[in-house]
Amino acid sequence: MNALQKGLHYFYKVEEAVIALLIIIATAVLFFNVIMRFGFDTNASWANELIRYAMIWITFIGMAICFRKGVHVGIDFILHYLSKRATKVLQLIVHVLSILFLIFLGYFGMELVLFSMNTGQITPSLEIAIYWVYLIIPIGCLLSILHLVTLSIQLLMEKDEPSLNNMTEGDSV
């Protein structure tokens, strides 16, 4: 395994660790809030907000991981009727269109982040700058684009039949 592959492997593990940490935090805060609500008849207003923002971050990082592993919902029955070359071309077209959409989404996500920074908006309960929540939009798009470019390069370099699913044994979703 060369240095680039090792670096990517480490990067992939960091992505998955961040999602795992966010899920643990959201679950713990949710559990705490349920105990407070039903056990002590009180509510932590910040808890709902924190869980909502954690889920947003989980979604955008998860989007990138799904692109990397090739597990986004798709209609792959068409690929079974195409030749190997046509399958590869169609997959590349889908990758390029996805990258274009992600560039569009990332650009306007960054515009939202900059707007939020300039207006000084803060969240109601946690009182943190709202741009920290919105920042995951361009970050998630960049991560997804990185994975799509990597998959496209692998697809172009592949000599055999392209894989319909990039997952390998032992990978987790």
Secondary structure, DSSP 8 states (H G I E B T S, - for coil): --HHHHHHHHHHHHHHHHHHHHHHHHHHHHHHHHHHHHHHS---HHHHHHHHHHHHHHHHHHHHHHHHHT-S----TTGGGS-HHHHHHHHHHHHHHHHHHHHHHHHHHHHHHHHHHHHT-B-TTT--BTHHHHTHHHHHHHHHHHHHHHHHHHHHH--S---S----TT---
